[in-house]
Amino acid sequence: MRTIRRLTNDRDLCDQFAKVPHPDTGTSIFQTYRELACFAALLGFEQNRRRDLVGATEVFVDGRIFAGSDQALDIAYLLALATTRDQDILREDEIHQEQVAVLFEEYAAGGLQILGEWLRAEPSDPHGDRALFTALRKGCYLDDQVAAETALDRVVF
């Protein structure tokens, strides 16, 4: 898999979720950019939001790091297969590999846009964790019985 890109404008949002440690836990909400990229791509797919990477871009996840996770690769290929509904997308030639990467990037960009909207809806949340869990609960993605402190510990990308 080639390197996954993001829009340069999304840098601060990505850092907030995957780089800046939360003061209560000492760790970021997502442990890696790869985890954030996968979450964002799945969110973008679920809400049918793809965003072209028009404008300045930069490295989101190095291709070697992305390819080092079977789960991340599975997510990328499943998103591409579900989008195109064409089994040829699973071929390992350069053209199809590029198509998989572009679709993943577009869904991740759409998911990051959604995350930004969730943050703006909760301006009193400087860290983003409450905004994330509030939106996940409102969208019925997360059961009200799940404690915010333990929910992300159970998710693996």
C-alpha positions as CSV (number, residue, x, y, z in Angstrom):
1,M,0.0,0.0,0.0
2,R,1.3,3.4,-0.8
3,T,1.4,6.3,1.7
4,I,-2.0,7.6,2.8
5,R,-2.3,11.3,2.5
6,R,-4.5,13.9,4.2
7,L,-5.3,17.5,3.5
8,T,-2.8,19.8,5.2
9,N,-5.8,21.7,6.7
10,D,-6.6,18.6,8.8
11,R,-3.3,18.5,10.5
12,D,-4.4,20.2,13.8
13,L,-7.5,18.0,14.0
14,C,-5.4,14.8,13.5
15,D,-2.9,16.0,16.1
16,Q,-5.6,16.6,18.6
17,F,-7.0,13.1,18.3
18,A,-3.8,11.1,17.7
19,K,-0.8,13.1,19.1
20,V,-1.8,15.4,21.9
21,P,-2.1,13.5,25.2
22,H,-5.3,13.8,27.2
23,P,-4.6,15.3,30.6
24,D,-6.6,12.6,32.4
25,T,-5.1,9.5,30.7
26,G,-1.7,10.8,29.5
27,T,-2.3,9.3,26.0
28,S,-4.0,10.5,22.9
29,I,-7.5,9.4,22.0
30,F,-6.2,7.3,19.1
31,Q,-2.8,5.8,19.7
32,T,-1.6,6.2,16.1
33,Y,-2.5,8.1,13.0
34,R,-3.2,4.8,11.4
35,E,-6.0,4.1,14.0
36,L,-7.4,7.6,13.4
37,A,-7.3,7.2,9.6
38,C,-9.1,3.8,9.9
39,F,-11.8,5.3,12.2
40,A,-12.2,8.3,10.0
41,A,-12.5,6.2,6.8
42,L,-15.1,4.0,8.4
43,L,-17.0,7.0,9.7
44,G,-16.9,8.6,6.3
45,F,-18.1,5.4,4.6
46,E,-20.9,4.9,7.2
47,Q,-22.1,8.5,6.6
48,N,-21.5,8.3,2.9
49,R,-19.1,11.2,3.0
50,R,-16.1,11.3,0.7
51,R,-14.0,14.3,0.2
52,D,-11.6,14.8,-2.7
53,L,-8.1,15.7,-1.6
54,V,-8.0,18.9,-3.5
55,G,-5.4,21.4,-2.3
56,A,-2.2,20.9,-0.3
57,T,-1.7,17.4,1.1
58,E,0.8,15.7,3.3
59,V,1.6,12.3,4.7
60,F,-1.1,10.9,7.0
61,V,0.2,7.4,7.4
62,D,3.4,6.0,5.8
63,G,2.6,3.1,3.4
64,R,4.9,0.7,5.3
65,I,3.2,1.5,8.6
66,F,-0.3,1.1,7.0
67,A,0.7,-2.2,5.3
68,G,2.0,-3.5,8.7
69,S,-1.5,-3.9,9.9
70,D,-3.7,-6.6,8.5
71,Q,-6.7,-5.0,10.0
72,A,-6.0,-1.6,8.4
73,L,-5.4,-3.3,5.0
74,D,-8.7,-5.2,5.4
75,I,-10.5,-2.0,6.1
76,A,-9.1,-0.3,3.1
77,Y,-10.0,-3.2,0.8
78,L,-13.4,-3.7,2.2
79,L,-14.3,0.0,1.8
80,A,-13.1,-0.2,-1.8
81,L,-15.0,-3.4,-2.5
82,A,-18.2,-2.1,-0.9
83,T,-17.9,1.2,-2.8
84,T,-17.1,-0.2,-6.3
85,R,-18.9,-3.6,-5.9
86,D,-16.3,-4.9,-8.3
87,Q,-14.1,-7.8,-7.2
88,D,-11.4,-6.6,-9.5
89,I,-10.6,-3.9,-7.0
90,L,-8.9,-6.7,-5.0
91,R,-6.3,-7.3,-7.6
92,E,-2.8,-6.5,-6.5
93,D,-1.8,-4.5,-9.6
94,E,-0.7,-0.9,-9.5
95,I,-4.0,0.5,-10.9
96,H,-6.2,-1.2,-8.4
97,Q,-3.9,-0.5,-5.5
98,E,-4.0,3.2,-6.3
99,Q,-7.8,3.1,-6.5
100,V,-8.0,1.4,-3.1
101,A,-5.7,4.1,-1.6
102,V,-7.6,7.0,-3.2
103,L,-11.0,5.7,-1.9
104,F,-9.6,5.2,1.6
105,E,-8.1,8.7,1.6
106,E,-11.4,10.2,0.4
107,Y,-13.4,8.4,3.1
108,A,-10.9,9.3,5.7
109,A,-11.0,13.0,4.6
110,G,-14.8,12.8,4.9
111,G,-14.6,11.2,8.3
112,L,-12.2,13.9,9.5
113,Q,-14.6,16.5,8.3
114,I,-17.3,14.9,10.4
115,L,-15.0,14.8,13.4
116,G,-14.4,18.5,13.0
117,E,-18.2,19.1,12.9
118,W,-18.5,17.1,16.1
119,L,-15.9,19.2,17.8
120,R,-17.5,22.4,16.7
121,A,-20.8,21.1,18.2
122,E,-19.1,20.8,21.6
123,P,-17.0,24.0,21.9
124,S,-16.6,23.5,25.7
125,D,-14.6,20.3,25.1
126,P,-11.0,21.3,24.6
127,H,-9.8,17.7,24.2
128,G,-12.4,16.2,21.9
129,D,-13.2,13.1,23.9
130,R,-16.6,14.3,25.1
131,A,-17.5,15.5,21.6
132,L,-16.6,12.2,20.1
133,F,-18.6,10.1,22.6
134,T,-21.5,12.5,22.5
135,A,-21.7,12.2,18.8
136,L,-21.3,8.4,18.8
137,R,-24.1,8.1,21.3
138,K,-26.4,10.5,19.4
139,G,-25.7,8.5,16.2
140,C,-26.5,5.2,18.0
141,Y,-23.0,4.0,17.3
142,L,-22.3,3.6,21.0
143,D,-24.5,2.2,23.8
144,D,-25.3,4.6,26.6
145,Q,-24.1,1.9,29.0
146,V,-20.5,2.0,27.7
147,A,-18.3,4.2,29.8
148,A,-16.3,6.7,27.7
149,E,-13.1,5.9,29.7
150,T,-13.1,2.3,28.6
151,A,-14.8,2.4,25.1
152,L,-11.7,3.1,23.0
153,D,-9.7,0.4,24.9
154,R,-11.9,-2.2,23.3
155,V,-11.4,-0.9,19.7
156,V,-8.5,-2.3,17.7
157,F,-7.4,-1.2,14.3
